[in-house]
Amino acid sequence: MRIAVTGAGGRLGTSLRSELVGRPFVDAILAWDIPEHDLDDPASAERLVRRDRPDMVVHAAAWTDVDGCARDPELAMRRNGVATGELAAACALTGAGLIVISTNEVFDGTRKDGAGYGPDDEPHPINPYGASKLAGEQAARRAFAEAAAARGATDSRGVEPQLGIVRTAWLFGPGAPDFPTKILAAARRAAQAGEPLKVVGDEWGTPTYTVDLARAVVGLLESGRFAGTHHVVNGMFATRSQWAMYIIGRAQLDVEVEEVPSTTWPRPSTPPRWGVLEPTALPTGPLRVWTDAMAEYAPMLLARSEA
Ligand SMILES: NC(=O)c1ccc[n+]([C@@H]2O[C@H](COP(=O)([O-])OP(=O)(O)OC[C@H]3O[C@@H](n4cnc5c(N)ncnc54)[C@H](OP(=O)(O)O)[C@@H]3O)[C@@H](O)[C@H]2O)c1
């Protein structure tokens, strides 16, 4: 298979490319990113799909600055919503399959029964980033449905191109500064000042390791059973403050974590308070619990932060 990855230089894109290297089912890895692949350019996705003729595209590119999206919802909708529809239309028309990476922020986080959100739960975003990502999911589904209807039954290879939506949450891993990197820097500053570190204690989610997520997505690709909506996160969940405490413990820093409500720092974007996703079944089995993934990542994180 010729597999294209959008947002190829981003945190997840980088892990996806590493995970695809050397896989027997992969003929070529096509890395698409700015400036060639531009979410602001309505013609960019179709141009690349026609030029590179991928069998599969994994769409990891997005405008992930949630506060930026809240300040400019129209641009968020263009980049995360409309551009996903354009890519999906180009894929569906040329017979390429597509996996769209989406987010827990399509849910409002008001669930009270302690269970994670499943794929059948009704999305209801409460911020422009979540709204734009949900619009992207919907535009992709529409494009594949319209292409299938226009084609009649099957494409020239006798196989209907498939669409998968993979929702995930709270990504961490090598690449751009993630929550663990930022918390570690803040904890070091607090330790030097001899002050407690204030961290939000009323926002729940599942920290998810990009390496594990990439492995799961590649497993879905390899199995060929990626159609539909999947919730792919590491096991268990935590509050932001619990995640911070774990990181501070691994770094052996003498800092007290003071749990504060999310209203302490008003932000342009309101995150869902209960952002927990219920993991769906995967051909490669469930992802390990997030603390085990963090334990693998911690030496890399600490080495990088000390460099
Ligand atoms: N980060 C999270 O916690 C999280 C949680 C749930 C879901 N997700 C989803 O997971 C996916 C990957 O996230 P990530 O954390 O890997 O994000 P990331 O590190 O911010 O990477 C996003 C990628 O998209 C590219 N991009 C940004 N604006 C673009 C534009 N206008 N045109 C073309 N490409 C553009 C970026 O390029 P530059 O680096 O050059 O800007 C980068 O390669 C996204 O779909 C995101 O919505 C992320």
The ligand as an ORCA input file, in Angstrom:
! r2SCAN-3c Opt
* xyz 0 1
  N      -2.687     16.989     20.792
  C      -3.715     16.402     21.421
  O      -3.770     16.323     22.654
  C      -4.836     15.798     20.600
  C      -5.929     15.235     21.272
  C      -6.954     14.650     20.521
  C      -6.899     14.646     19.143
  N      -5.834     15.226     18.523
  C      -5.800     15.200     17.051
  O      -4.691     14.400     16.681
  C      -4.132     14.891     15.458
  C      -2.637     15.074     15.617
  O      -2.394     15.986     16.676
  P      -0.915     16.390     17.113
  O      -0.905     16.533     18.582
  O       0.069     15.504     16.426
  O      -0.850     17.856     16.494
  P       0.401     18.737     16.069
  O       1.654     18.230     16.688
  O      -0.041     20.142     16.293
  O       0.508     18.436     14.503
  C      -0.449     18.961     13.610
  C       0.134     18.894     12.224
  O      -0.763     19.605     11.358
  C       0.002     20.565     10.628
  N      -0.772     21.751     10.328
  C      -1.158     22.736     11.178
  N      -1.791     23.716     10.498
  C      -1.772     23.347      9.191
  C      -2.245     23.940      7.990
  N      -2.871     25.130      7.999
  N      -2.050     23.283      6.819
  C      -1.421     22.068      6.803
  N      -0.949     21.458      7.904
  C      -1.123     22.090      9.092
  C       1.147     20.922     11.552
  O       2.188     21.527     10.792
  P       3.171     22.570     11.528
  O       3.826     21.795     12.641
  O       4.100     22.994     10.449
  O       2.278     23.657     12.055
  C       1.507     19.546     12.104
  O       2.311     18.831     11.192
  C      -4.921     16.144     15.116
  O      -5.923     15.813     14.188
  C      -5.562     16.557     16.419
  O      -6.765     17.259     16.206
  C      -4.801     15.796     19.216
*
